[in-house]
Amino acid sequence: MYLGLHLALAAIAAVWLATGPNALAQGAPPKPGPTPAAPMPDIKPHVPLPAQPGDAFGEEVQLPDRNVVYIKGHTNWDTAFDTLIDAFKSLNDYLTKQNIKPAGPYLTVYTETDDTGFSFQAGVIIAQPLANPPKGDIASGKAPAGKALKFVHRGSYDAMDTTYEAITNYLDDRNLEAQDLFIEEFATDPAKSDPNSLVINVYVPVK
């Protein structure tokens, strides 16, 4: 078993499975009728959506050098998504007041994980370094750059457990060793999109 992020990914997958929401209750049976309509497929929020053509899974990429404004925090697994949304909204408020437009997606850098929660940096990409760096909870700096493996997740945030299980298995099968952090990049706006139809690029920096 590998150290660092490889263990963190396995731990995260296990925690998601242990703490994820219960399956949705089955709906009431349809009223009797001569020819009842076939029910539409029910994709539960904790099950990822099917991959689309072109979705990366283990694709080697080079993360570019990017400027970022971010908020550090710590949260429990059961409130993770709500905490991240609040952080992104705070960043939006700050950028609006400073008349700065985002130049890239929202992203979360996971810096530490345990059985109860994780520490993170929730950020948004900006075009240029800030002339007057913010003070207090909000900071500015550089997003992680360099060699990484890209994996695409589709579906709700609660369904990330399955994605991380698959990532862990991918690393195992190829004897790959990851660094001690990983990045989630929201290809869809997490505050405005359907929470059950998110598209999240997961980047795993490798040694």
LOVEXTI-191268 format. One record per residue: residue number from 1; x, y, z of N, C-alpha, C, O in turn. Coordinates in pm, whole numbers, plus 32768, in hexadecimal, padded with zeros to 4 digits. Each point is the difference from the previous one (the first is absolute). Layout:
  pos    nx    ny    nz   cax   cay   caz    cx    cy    cz    ox    oy    oz
  NUM     X     Y     Z     X     Y     Z     X     Y     Z     X     Y     Z
...
//
This chain:
  pos    nx    ny    nz   cax   cay   caz    cx    cy    cz    ox    oy    oz
    1  8055  7F88  8000  7FAB  8078  8000  8058  807B  8000  8064  8004  8048
    2  7F79  8060  7F69  8052  8078  7FF5  7FD9  8065  806A  7F91  7FFE  8035
    3  80CE  805A  7FE9  7FEA  8067  8063  7FC3  807B  7FBF  7FE1  8000  7F89
    4  800D  8068  80C7  7FD5  8081  7FCB  7F74  7FFD  7FCA  7FA5  7FC7  803C
    5  8049  8078  7F51  7F7C  8010  7FC6  7FBD  7F7C  7FE2  7F86  7FF3  800B
    6  80CA  7FA9  7FCE  7FC5  7F7D  7FE1  7FB0  7FCF  8078  7F8F  7FD1  7FEF
    7  80A9  8038  8089  7FB8  7FD9  8078  7F89  805D  8018  7F95  7FD4  8029
    8  8080  80AD  7FBD  7F93  8060  8015  7F8A  7FE0  7FA6  7F8D  8008  802B
    9  808F  7FD5  7F58  7F93  7FDF  7FA4  7FB2  7F87  8031  7F85  7FFF  7FFD
   10  80C3  7F9C  8030  7FBD  7F89  8034  7FAE  8022  807B  7F90  7FCF  8010
   11  80A7  8086  8048  7FB8  8028  8078  7F84  8050  7FDD  7F96  7FED  803C
   12  8077  806C  7F63  7F8E  8052  7FD7  7F91  7FA8  7FC8  7F8B  8012  8021
   13  809A  7F8E  7F8B  7F9C  7FA7  7FC7  7FB8  7FB4  806E  7F86  7FF0  7FFC
   14  80C6  7FE1  8068  7FC3  7FB6  806E  7FA4  8058  8052  7F94  7FD5  8029
   15  8097  80A7  7FEF  7FAD  805C  8050  7F82  8025  7FB6  7F94  8005  803B
   16  8078  8015  7F42  7F88  801F  7FB2  7F9C  7F8C  8009  7F88  8016  800F
   17  80AA  7F6F  7FE9  7FA7  7F8E  8007  7FBF  7FF4  808A  7F8B  7FDD  800C
   18  80C4  8042  805C  7FCD  7FF2  8089  7FA1  806F  8026  7FA4  7FEA  804F
   19  8071  808E  7F7B  7FB2  8073  802D  7FA1  8036  7F98  7FB7  805F  801B
   20  8048  7F66  7F6E  7FA8  8031  7F97  7F6F  7FF2  8025  7FDF  7FB4  805A
   21  7FC8  8095  7F62  7F73  7FFC  8020  7FC4  7F78  7FE2  8032  7FB6  7FAC
   22  7F61  802B  809B  7FBA  7F84  7FE7  7FBF  8004  7F77  7FE6  806B  7FCA
   23  8001  7F20  8000  7FBF  7FF9  7F7D  7F77  8042  8008  7FBF  7FFD  8069
   24  8016  803E  7F29  7F7E  8040  7FFD  7F93  7F97  8011  800B  7F8F  7FCF
   25  7F8C  8098  8077  7F90  7FA5  8013  7FBB  7FE8  7F7B  7FF8  8059  7FAB
   26  7FD9  7F32  8044  7FB8  7FE0  7F86  7F7F  8050  7FFB  7FBE  8013  8066
   27  801D  801B  7F23  7F86  804D  7FF1  7F86  7FA6  800F  800B  7F86  7FFC
   28  7F81  80B9  8015  7F84  7FB4  800D  7FE4  7FB5  7F7F  801C  8032  7F93
   29  7FAD  7F53  8079  7FE5  7FB3  7F87  7F98  8045  7FAA  7FA7  8043  8035
   30  8062  7FAF  7F47  7F9F  8042  7FA8  7F74  7FC8  8013  7FED  7F8B  8021
   31  7FB2  80CC  7FC9  7F75  7FD2  800B  7FE4  7F99  7F93  8036  8007  7F92
   32  7F74  7F99  8090  7FE3  7F9A  7F9B  7FC2  803D  7F84  7FB2  805F  8009
   33  8070  7F6E  7F86  7FC9  8031  7F82  8016  7F98  7F95  804C  7FA1  8012
   34  7F72  8070  7F80  800B  7F9B  7F96  808A  7FF7  7FC4  8034  7F92  7FEB
   35  800A  80E0  7FF9  8085  8000  7FC3  8055  806D  8043  8012  806B  7FC6
   36  8022  7F7B  80B3  804F  8066  8045  807E  8023  7FB2  803F  7FA9  7FC4
   37  7FE4  80D7  8040  8078  802C  7FBA  807D  7FCB  8046  8004  7FF4  807A
   38  805F  7FEC  7F36  807E  7FCF  803A  8042  8070  804F  800A  8070  7FCD
   39  8025  7F75  80AE  803F  8069  8051  8084  802E  7FC4  8048  7FB1  7FC3
   40  7FD5  80CE  804E  8080  8036  7FD3  806F  7FCB  8059  7FE8  7FE9  8077
   41  8091  8004  7F55  806F  7FD2  8055  8019  8062  8071  8000  8079  7FEC
   42  8015  7F52  808B  8018  8053  8076  8092  7FF5  8027  8029  7F9D  803B
   43  8027  80CB  7FA4  808C  8002  8025  800B  8047  8086  7FEB  8079  8009
   44  8035  7F3D  805E  8004  8038  8087  8074  8063  800A  8064  7FF2  7FBA
   45  7F8E  8073  80A0  806A  8066  800A  8088  7FC7  8023  8066  803D  7FDF
   46  7F9F  7F4D  8065  8082  7FCC  8029  803B  7FA0  7F9A  8062  7FBB  801D
   47  7F64  8040  7F6C  8035  7FAC  7F95  8030  805C  7F90  7FB2  8053  7FD0
   48  80CD  7FA3  8005  8031  8058  7F95  7FB1  7FEF  7F7F  7FCA  7F95  7FE5
   49  8030  80D6  7FCE  7FC3  7FF9  7F7C  8060  7FB8  7FA1  8079  7FFC  8018
   50  7F53  7FCB  7F7D  8058  7FBA  7FA0  8068  805D  7FC4  7FE6  8077  7FEC
   51  808E  7F54  7FF9  8069  804D  7FBE  7FD6  8024  7F72  7FB4  7FB7  7FC0
   52  807C  80BA  8011  7FE3  802E  7F78  807B  7FE8  7FA7  8070  7FF7  8033
   53  7F7C  7FFD  7F4B  8073  7FEF  7FA5  8066  806F  8015  7FDD  8076  8003
   54  809F  7F64  800A  8069  8062  8014  8021  801C  8091  8062  8046  801C
   55  7F4E  7F86  8043  801F  8014  808D  8085  7FBD  8023  8015  7F8A  7FE2
   56  8042  80C1  805D  8083  7FCA  8026  7FF4  7FA5  8079  7FB0  8019  805A
   57  80A1  7F7E  7FA6  800A  7FAB  8078  808F  7FCB  8007  8021  7F98  7FC7
   58  8033  80B3  8081  808C  7FDC  8009  8054  8041  7F95  8073  7FD9  7FEB
   59  7F56  808A  7FD0  804C  8045  7F98  806E  8055  803E  7FE6  804E  805C
   60  8094  7FA5  7F73  806F  804F  8033  7FF9  808E  7FC6  7FF9  8012  7F87
   61  800B  8050  80D2  7FF8  808D  7FD6  806C  804F  8049  803D  7FCF  805F
   62  7FD9  80A9  7F72  805D  805D  803F  7FB0  8079  802E  7FD4  8050  7FAF
   63  801A  7FBC  80D5  7FB6  8072  8035  8053  807E  7FF0  8074  8003  802A
   64  7F54  8066  7F99  804E  807A  7FE8  800F  8054  807E  7FBD  7FE9  8064
   65  809B  8078  7F94  8010  8060  806D  7F89  805F  7FFD  7FE7  8041  7F9B
   66  7FCE  7FC8  80D5  7F88  8052  8004  7FF8  804C  8085  8028  7FCE  8069
   67  7FA3  80AC  7F8F  7FEA  8050  8077  7F78  7FDE  803B  7FA1  7FE3  7FB8
   68  8057  8022  80CB  7F83  7FD9  8042  7FE8  8055  807C  805D  8026  8047
   69  7F24  7FF6  7FD2  7FD3  803A  807F  7FB7  7F90  8049  7FAD  7FBC  7FC4
   70  806F  8031  80BC  7FC9  7F8B  8044  7FE1  801B  8093  802D  8063  803A
   71  7F87  7F43  7FFF  7FDE  8000  808E  802A  7F7A  803A  7FDF  7F97  7FC7
   72  8068  806A  80A8  8022  7F84  8046  7F8F  7FDB  805F  7FBB  8056  8036
   73  8034  7F28  7FDE  7F99  7FD4  805D  800C  7F6F  8024  8056  7FB8  7FCD
   74  7F54  801D  808B  7FF6  7F73  8028  7F6D  7FE1  8011  7FB5  8052  8035
   75  8020  7F39  7F9E  7F73  7FDC  800A  7FF0  7F6B  8015  805C  7FB2  7FE8
   76  7F2E  8026  8047  7FDE  7F74  800D  7FCD  7FCC  7F7A  7FD4  804D  7FAB
   77  8034  7F2F  8043  7FD7  7FC5  7F81  7F6C  8019  7FE3  7FDB  8018  7F8E
   78  7FD0  7FE3  80DA  7F70  800B  7FE6  7FD4  808D  7FDC  7F91  8013  7FCF
   79  80C5  8051  8048  7FDE  808A  7FDB  8061  8037  7F97  8008  8079  7FEB
   80  8042  7F2E  7FD3  806B  802B  7FA6  7FCF  805C  7F91  8035  806D  7FED
   81  7F66  7F68  7FC9  7FD6  804D  7F8C  7FC9  8089  8029  8021  8065  7FC1
   82  7F8D  7F9F  80A7  7FC9  8080  802E  8070  805F  802C  7FF9  8078  7FE7
   83  806D  7F52  805B  8070  8053  802D  804B  803A  7F88  8025  8075  8001
   84  7FF2  7F3A  7F9A  8046  802F  7F89  7FAE  806A  7FB6  8038  8064  7FD2
   85  7F46  7F88  8024  7FAA  8063  7FBE  8007  8086  804A  800A  8069  7FC0
   86  7FF3  7F93  80C5  800A  807C  804E  8086  8045  7FE6  8006  807B  7FF5
   87  8065  7F36  8000  8084  803A  7FE6  8004  8040  7F75  8036  806E  7FF1
   88  7F92  7F50  7FAB  7FFE  8038  7F79  7FAE  8081  7FFA  8024  805E  7FBA
   89  7F6D  7FA6  808F  7FAE  8079  8003  804D  8074  8041  7FF7  8072  7FD2
   90  8055  7F71  8097  8050  8068  8040  806A  8035  7FA0  801B  8078  7FFC
   91  8021  7F2E  7FB6  8062  802C  7F9C  7FBE  8056  7F94  8039  8064  7FD5
   92  7F4F  7F75  8001  7FB7  804F  7F9D  7FE6  808D  8033  8011  8062  7FB7
   93  7FC4  7FA8  80C7  7FE5  8083  803C  807E  8056  8001  7FFD  8077  7FE2
   94  8073  7F49  8042  807F  804A  8006  8028  8033  7F75  8023  8075  7FEF
   95  7FD7  7F33  7FAD  8028  8026  7F79  7FA5  806D  7FC8  802E  805B  7FBB
   96  7F50  7F9D  8063  7FA3  8066  7FD1  8022  8088  803C  8000  8065  7FBA
   97  801E  7F9D  80C7  8023  807E  8042  8083  8039  7FCA  8011  807A  7FFA
   98  804A  7F2E  7FDE  8081  802C  7FCA  7FFD  8015  7F69  8066  8023  7FC4
   99  7F24  7FC9  7FFF  7FEF  800E  7F70  8061  7FA6  7FB2  803E  802A  7F9E
  100  7FCD  7F5B  8091  8057  7F9C  7FC1  7FA9  7F90  7FC9  7FAA  7FCB  8046
  101  806C  8011  7F3C  7FB4  7F94  7FC4  804F  7F7E  8008  8079  7FFF  7FE6
  102  7F46  7F93  803E  8045  7F7F  7FFE  8035  7FE0  7F75  7FC1  8023  7F9B
  103  80B2  7F9B  805E  803C  7FDC  7F80  8009  7F68  7FEF  8049  7FCF  7FA9
  104  7F6E  7FEA  80A8  8005  7F6E  7FFC  7F9D  7FC6  8061  7FB2  804A  803E
  105  804F  7F33  7FD2  7F9B  7FBD  8051  8019  800B  8095  806C  8026  802D
  106  7F2C  7FB6  801F  8011  7FEB  8090  804D  7F7E  8014  7FF4  7FA2  7FB1
  107  805B  8059  80B8  8048  7F85  801C  8013  7FEF  8097  7FFE  8060  804D
  108  8013  7F25  7FDA  801B  7FDE  808B  8080  7FAF  8006  800E  7F9C  7FBB
  109  804F  8090  8099  807C  7FB6  8018  7FF4  7FC0  8089  7FF4  8045  8065
  110  800F  7F37  7F9F  7FFA  7FB7  807E  808D  7FF1  8037  8058  7FC9  7FBE
  111  7FBD  8069  80BA  8086  8000  803A  8011  7F9A  8071  8070  7FDB  8021
  112  7F21  7FF8  801A  8008  7F9E  806D  7F77  7FC0  8011  7F9A  8044  7FF7
  113  8063  7F39  8023  7F82  7FB9  8014  800B  7FA2  8077  806C  7FD0  8022
  114  7F21  8017  801C  7FF8  7F9A  8069  7F75  7FC3  7FFD  7FB3  801A  7FA4
  115  802C  7F96  80C1  7F80  7FB9  7FFF  7F88  805D  8010  7F92  7FDC  7FD7
  116  8082  8099  8062  7F8F  8059  801C  7FF2  8072  7F9B  7F92  8034  7FEE
  117  80DA  7FF2  7FD1  7FF8  8072  7FA4  8082  801A  7FB9  8055  7FA8  7FF5
  118  7FBA  80D4  7FDB  8077  8020  7FB2  801D  8096  8007  7FA6  8051  8017
  119  80D9  7FD1  7FD4  802B  808A  7FF1  800C  801F  7F6B  8023  7FA8  7FB1
  120  7FC0  80D4  802A  7FF9  8020  7F73  8025  8092  7FE6  8005  8053  805B
  121  8014  7FC8  7F26  8008  8088  7FCC  7F9C  8008  7F8E  8012  7FC0  7F98
  122  7F83  808E  807B  7F9A  8013  7F9A  8021  8080  7FB6  8004  806B  803D
  123  8012  7F8C  7F3F  802E  8075  7FB9  7FBE  8014  7F79  7FAE  7FB0  7FD4
  124  8078  80BE  7FEC  7FD4  801F  7F78  8077  803C  7FB5  804C  804E  8039
  125  7FC2  7F8D  7F49  8070  802F  7FAF  7FEA  8092  7FD7  7F92  8027  7FDB
  126  80D9  8029  802C  7FFC  808A  7FD2  8073  8015  7F9D  8060  7FB4  7FFD
  127  7F93  80B5  7FB1  8060  8013  7F93  8088  802D  802E  8065  7FCF  7FCE
  128  7FA1  808F  8090  807E  803C  802A  800E  7FF8  8098  7F9C  7FFD  8047
  129  80E1  8000  7FEC  8013  800A  8091  7FC5  8084  8033  8000  8064  7FB8
  130  7FCF  7F9C  80C1  7FC1  8077  8038  806A  8064  802D  8060  7FDC  8045
  131  7F8F  80A1  7F95  805E  8069  8029  7FF8  8016  8096  8065  8019  8042
  132  7F23  7FDE  7FF4  7FEB  800F  8091  7FC2  7F7F  8034  7F85  7FF4  8003
  133  80CC  7FAB  8027  7FCB  7F80  802F  7F9C  8012  8071  8014  8056  8056
  134  7F83  7F5B  7FAD  7F9B  800B  8069  8037  7FD7  8088  8065  7FBA  800B
  135  7F56  8075  805C  8024  7FDD  8089  7F8D  7FB6  8041  7F8D  8008  7FD3
  136  8091  7FB0  8096  7F98  7FB6  8045  7FF1  7F73  7FCC  8062  7FBB  7FE5
  137  7F20  8019  800B  7FE5  7F76  7FD8  8024  7FE6  7F6E  801F  7F8F  7FDC
  138  7FDD  80D7  7FD1  801A  7FF0  7F72  8094  801C  7FE3  8039  8060  8034
  139  8003  7F4D  7F78  808D  8010  7FDC  800F  7FED  7F6A  7FA3  7FD5  7FBC
  140  80D3  804A  8010  801C  7FEC  7F72  8085  7FB8  7FF2  8054  8003  805B
  141  7FBF  7FBC  7F34  807C  7FB6  7FEA  7FFA  7FB7  7F7B  7FC6  8031  7FA0
  142  8077  7F5A  805C  8008  7FAE  7F88  7FB5  7F7D  8015  8009  7FC2  806A
  143  7FAF  8015  7F2F  7FC1  7F7B  8003  806C  7F97  7FE7  8067  801D  7FC3
  144  7F83  7F67  806C  8063  7F96  7FE4  8017  7FF0  7F6B  7FA1  8005  7FB1
  145  80DB  7FE7  8029  8025  7FF1  7F74  8057  7F84  7FF0  8034  7FCA  8062
  146  7FDB  8009  7F22  8058  7F90  7FE4  7FB5  7F85  7FD2  7F8A  8006  7FDE
  147  80BC  7F8A  801F  7FCB  7F83  7FCC  7F92  7FC9  805A  800E  7FFF  807A
  148  7F83  7FD4  7F48  7F90  7FC9  804C  7FB2  7FA1  7FA8  800D  8002  7F85
  149  7FA1  7FAB  80B8  7FA2  7FAA  7FB9  7F75  803C  800E  7FD8  802B  806C
  150  7FDF  7FD7  7F27  7F7B  803D  7FFD  7F94  7F95  7FFB  8007  7FA1  7FB2
  151  7F93  8072  80A4  7F8C  7FA7  8005  7F83  8058  8000  7FFC  8066  8045
  152  7F9E  7F73  7F70  7F85  804E  7FF8  7F92  7FBD  8052  7FE4  7F89  7FF0
  153  7FDD  80C5  8066  7F8C  7FD1  804D  7F84  804A  7FD0  8003  807A  7FEF
  154  7F91  7F3C  7FFA  7F7F  803B  7FDE  7F98  7FD1  8066  7FFB  7F8A  8023
  155  7FB3  80D4  800B  7F9A  7FDD  8062  8009  8057  807B  803E  806A  7FFD
  156  7F85  7F69  806F  7FFC  804E  807B  8085  7FF7  804B  8051  7FA7  7FE7
  157  7FC4  80B6  8074  8078  7FFB  8053  7FFD  7F87  805C  8069  7FCA  8024
  158  7F1F  800D  8004  7FF3  7F8A  8056  802D  7F81  7FBA  801B  7F9B  8041
  159  7FEC  8068  7F3A  8026  7F89  7FB4  8096  7FF7  7FE8  802D  7FA9  7FB6
  160  8021  80B0  8088  8090  8000  7FEA  8044  7F81  8035  806E  7FDE  7FD5
  161  7F50  7FDC  8087  803D  7F88  8039  8023  7F9A  7F94  806C  7FC5  8001
  162  7F38  8028  7FA0  8017  7F9F  7F95  8075  802C  7FA8  8051  7FAE  7FD6
  163  7FB6  80D4  800F  806E  8034  7FAE  8086  7FEA  8045  8061  7FD6  7FC0
  164  7FA5  8045  80C2  807F  7FF0  8047  8026  7F6D  8010  8076  7FDF  8001
  165  7F27  7FCA  800B  801F  7F70  7FFF  8041  7FDA  7F7B  8063  7FB6  7FFD
  166  7F65  807C  7F96  8036  7FDF  7F7D  808C  8039  7FEE  8056  7FC0  7FC3
  167  7FC1  80B9  8071  8086  803D  7FF6  8065  7FAD  804E  806E  7FE6  7FD1
  168  7F6B  7FF1  80A8  8059  7FAE  8052  8024  7F7E  7FB9  8074  7FD7  7FFF
  169  7F28  7FEA  7FC4  801A  7F83  7FB7  805B  801A  7F87  8056  7FAD  7FE1
  170  7F97  80C3  7FDD  8054  8023  7F8D  8092  800C  802A  8059  7FCC  7FBD
  171  7FBF  8079  80B3  8089  800E  8032  803B  7F79  8028  8074  7FE2  7FE4
  172  7F3A  7FCC  805E  802D  7F7B  802A  802B  7FAD  7F88  806C  7FC4  7FFF
  173  7F3F  8039  7F9C  8019  7FAA  7F8C  8080  8026  7FB6  803F  7FAC  7FC1
  174  7FE7  80D4  8049  8074  8030  7FB3  8079  8020  8058  8063  8038  7FD0
  175  7F93  7FA5  80AF  806F  8018  805D  802E  8091  7FFD  8077  801D  7FFE
  176  7F28  803E  8002  801D  808F  7FFE  7FFD  803A  808C  7FB1  7FD6  8054
  177  80A6  808A  7FC3  8008  8041  8083  7FDC  8093  7FF0  8039  8046  7FAC
  178  7F6B  7FE7  80A5  7FCF  8089  7FF7  803F  8058  806A  8036  7FD0  8064
  179  7FC1  80B3  7F85  802F  805F  8064  7F99  800D  8070  7F99  7FBC  8000
  180  8084  809C  805F  7FAD  8009  8077  7F92  8068  7FF4  7FDA  803D  8065
  181  7FF3  7FDA  7F24  7F8D  8058  7FEE  7FBB  7FDA  7F7F  8039  7FBB  7FAB
  182  7F4B  8073  8046  7FBB  7FEE  7F82  7FA0  8073  7FED  7FDF  8048  805E
  183  7FF3  7FCA  7F27  7FB5  8076  7FDA  7F7D  7FD8  7FBF  7FFD  7FA8  7FA9
  184  7F97  8097  8080  7F80  7FF4  7FBD  7FE4  8085  7FB9  8000  806A  803F
  185  7FE8  7F90  7F40  7FE7  8077  7FAF  7F72  7FF6  7FC8  7FDF  7FA1  7FB9
  186  7FCE  80C2  8068  7F74  7FFC  7FD8  7FF0  8033  7F71  8011  8078  7FE6
  187  7FCF  7F2D  7FBE  7FE8  8028  7F76  7F78  8043  7FF1  7FE8  8046  7F9E
  188  7FBE  7FA5  80C2  7F80  8044  8006  7FFC  8053  8081  803F  7FDC  8063
  189  7F77  8092  7F9A  7FF7  8057  8075  7FB6  7FB6  8070  7F89  7FE4  7FF1
  190  80BA  7FFD  807D  7FC0  7FAF  8069  7F8E  8048  8046  7FA8  7FBF  8039
  191  8057  80C6  7FC3  7F97  804C  8044  7F83  8010  7FAB  7F95  801B  8034
  192  8078  7FD4  7F47  7F90  801A  7FA7  7FD0  7F84  7FB5  7F90  7FFD  7FCE
  193  80C3  7F9D  802B  7FDD  7F89  7FB4  7FA7  7FA3  8051  7FF8  800B  807B
  194  7FC5  7F9B  7F3F  7FB5  7F96  8042  8062  7FB0  8056  8060  7FC9  7FCA
  195  7F8A  802F  80BA  8061  7FBB  8056  8010  7F6C  7FE1  8061  7FC2  802B
  196  7F40  8005  7F8B  800B  7F73  7FDA  803F  7FEE  7F76  800B  7F8F  7FCF
  197  801E  80DF  7FF2  803A  7FF8  7F79  8083  804E  7FF7  801D  803C  7F99
  198  8030  7FC3  80D2  8080  8045  8000  8063  7FB8  7FA4  7FF7  7F88  7FEA
  199  8069  80C4  7FE3  8071  7FC7  7FB8  807D  8031  8047  801C  8078  8003
  200  8031  7F2A  8036  8075  8023  8051  8078  7FB5  7FC9  8000  7F85  7FF6
  201  8068  80C7  7FE7  807F  7FC4  7FD7  8056  7FEB  807B  801E  8060  8048
  202  8008  7F25  7FD1  8056  7FE0  8072  808F  7FEF  7FCC  8019  7FAF  7FA8
  203  8043  809F  808F  808C  7FF9  7FD8  8052  7FC4  8072  7FFB  8030  8072
  204  804F  7F68  7F6F  8055  7FBD  8063  8091  8012  7FD7  8030  7FBB  7FA5
  205  8018  80A2  809C  808E  8010  7FE2  804D  7F80  8023  7FEA  7FC5  8069
  206  806F  8012  7F3F  804B  7F83  8014  8094  8021  800B  8030  8065  7FCE
  207  8018  7F40  8076  8090  8011  8013  804B  7FCB  7F87  807B  8004  7FFD
//
